[in-house]
Amino acid sequence: MIGFSATTSQPSMLEVRNLCCGYKGRPVLQDVSFAARGGECLALLGPNGSGKTTLLRSLSGVLQAKEGDIFLQGRALTALKPRQRARLAAVVPQGGEYPRELTARQMVLLGRYPHLSWLGCYGSRDHAAVDEALEACGATMLAPRRLAELSGGELQRVLLARALAQESPLLLLDELAAGLDMARMAGLFDLLERRRAAGACVLMAVHDCNLAAIYATRLLGLKAGRLVFDGSVDAVFTEEKLSALYDIPIGVLQHPLWGLPQALLARAHGPRSHAAGLGAAPDSGSDAGVDD
Ligand SMILES: Nc1ncnc2c1ncn2[C@@H]1O[C@H](COP(=O)(O)OP(=O)(O)OP(=O)(O)O)[C@@H](O)[C@H]1O
């Protein structure tokens, strides 16, 4: 397995203290504090615009904090040079523009940049890490293809391979599941679970609460820029907390095979009950789909 230097005796892999940040004239995150260790997988849940991407961007150093502090393995993020930061944290961002002419392999090789020697050449260790990461992400076949030719889900796999090739102990993932089919999604999240079990720390923004309940060891709820809960799946994956987070009634059932909690919409009426009944034509003039 691709190696990284996480040990449990180290300070928190990530510590966020009273973080406030945002964009010009638009405060987003307000007084956010939490810490995470190796061996944890934190899922960041929250409605659109609640600040999940903003948090991940500030943790990766792309966005400067207005107030508060961020520490990676006990070292202030602001004191780290970009290469030092990249050795500690790897990022799979949401969306983004990439050089379309690069091949998938060249893209993954960029993940080795923080490990380049002073000569600036990639060595056999770098190429082995790239091969291993591509294989782990089921992307070996994509290696010679240009990024411009990849589907959304294929590009996601290449971006995760780049992050794995970086061999950083902290993985910051923004909506990794977007664009992945169910089989690929399960494969990549199983892979992340193995990385977590081997000592990595994963922080991932996700919209799919059920995926979070299956793979995360801890859930963080972000609403209007504030952390509204932070706890184990058992403690916070409740109808009350999820309904309050998303402002819609949410029911919680047990997964029939694994016993884990799973969420489902629980409005008093379903989408079709406004109309004449199941099977009503979608253009029947009813207000189907509008929740009153
Ligand atoms: N570059 C930017 N400039 C100004 N405001 C921004 C910028 N990016 C995001 N915002 C605003 O910051 C707030 C938080 O956005 P963010 O992308 O962090 O939310 P999110 O929780 O990741 O949302 P989603 O679930 O839709 O991806 C939103 O109100 C958004 O409009």
The ligand as an ORCA input file, in Angstrom:
! r2SCAN-3c Opt
* xyz 0 1
  N     -15.631     32.714     -4.834
  C     -16.660     33.123     -4.094
  N     -16.924     34.454     -3.964
  C     -17.963     34.895     -3.210
  N     -18.801     34.072     -2.540
  C     -18.592     32.751     -2.641
  C     -17.520     32.204     -3.421
  N     -17.567     30.851     -3.326
  C     -18.611     30.550     -2.535
  N     -19.230     31.690     -2.132
  C     -20.377     31.772     -1.232
  O     -20.002     31.231      0.020
  C     -21.087     30.504      0.589
  C     -20.612     29.087      0.923
  O     -20.291     28.428     -0.300
  P     -19.656     26.979     -0.320
  O     -19.291     26.696     -1.737
  O     -18.614     26.907      0.700
  O     -20.897     26.100      0.148
  P     -21.092     24.531      0.116
  O     -21.620     24.141      1.449
  O     -19.856     23.868     -0.341
  O     -22.221     24.416     -0.977
  P     -22.611     23.210     -1.992
  O     -23.188     22.125     -1.155
  O     -23.630     23.856     -2.861
  O     -21.372     22.804     -2.737
  C     -22.223     30.561     -0.412
  O     -23.106     31.580     -0.013
  C     -21.541     30.939     -1.710
  O     -22.407     31.705     -2.524
*
